[in-house]
Amino acid sequence: MDQKTDLARTDIDAVETQEWLEALQSVLERDGPERAHFLLDRMVEVSRRAGALLPFDPTTEYINGRAVTVQASFRAYPDAQSAFRDYVDFIGQNPRYREALAHGANAGQYARHLERAGYATDPNYANKIMAILSGDGFDGLADEGAGVSN
């Protein structure tokens, strides 16, 4: 059985599927692959929030000092507020992050203590966070003494 026959057998609306594929082809021709990638990423994001099971999204974990690509489960949230609330609860209720919280007034120290406590497997986690905070739009959060107050 060829791929088209198999698809037609499982597709509950072949006309709609064809319309989506034609729209994607149009975006590729008119705006290029970057725009198509952006739109597909947004569709995946919306689908995952709605509970759709999609192909795995690989992530890099560091195991015994080596970068390894794995399929990891991440929590999904309906909005940014829910994500931040869960992060605050997770960090605040876990005793292993107490030292990080004690340094919350200094973003660099906070990130380094999170790294030491095992928050992320990346051995350069704190440096990467500080590089981001040194960028545009973060108003000096990477400066000494800058951080979040409790």
C-alpha positions, 0 to 999 in steps of 0.5 A, spaced: 500 500 500 502 506 498 503 512 502 497 516 498 492 510 499 494 509 507 493 517 508 486 517 504 484 511 509 486 515 515 484 522 513 477 524 515 477 530 511 481 529 505 479 536 502 481 540 508 488 536 508 489 538 501 487 546 503 492 546 509 497 543 504 496 548 499 496 554 504 503 551 506 505 551 499 503 558 498 507 560 504 513 557 502 513 560 495 511 567 497 514 568 504 519 562 504 521 557 509 522 561 515 515 564 515 512 557 514 517 554 520 514 560 524 507 558 523 508 551 524 511 552 530 505 556 533 500 551 530 504 545 534 504 550 540 496 551 540 495 544 539 499 542 545 496 546 549 489 543 547 492 536 549 494 534 542 499 528 542 504 530 537 511 528 534 517 529 540 520 535 540 528 533 542 531 537 548 539 536 550 540 534 556 547 533 559 548 526 562 555 525 565 558 531 562 556 529 555 550 532 551 545 527 549 539 528 545 532 526 549 525 526 549 523 529 555 516 531 558 515 538 559 509 541 562 504 545 558 500 551 561 495 555 558 498 562 559 504 565 562 501 567 568 500 559 570 507 557 568 510 563 572 506 561 578 508 553 577 515 555 577 515 559 583 511 554 587 516 549 584 522 553 586 519 555 593 517 548 595 523 544 594 528 545 599 534 543 594 533 550 592 533 554 598 540 557 597 538 559 590 532 563 594 537 566 599 540 569 593 534 572 589 537 579 590 542 577 585 540 574 578 547 571 577 548 568 584 541 565 584 542 562 577 549 559 579 545 556 586 540 553 581 545 550 577 549 547 583 542 544 586 541 541 579 535 545 576 538 544 569 543 539 567 547 544 562 553 545 566 553 552 563 546 554 565 548 560 569 552 563 564 547 562 559 542 565 563 546 571 565 548 572 557 540 572 556 540 577 562 545 582 559 541 582 552 537 588 550 530 589 554 533 586 561 534 593 564 541 591 568 538 584 571 545 581 569 548 587 573 551 585 580 546 586 585 540 586 580 535 580 581 528 579 584 525 581 590 521 576 594 
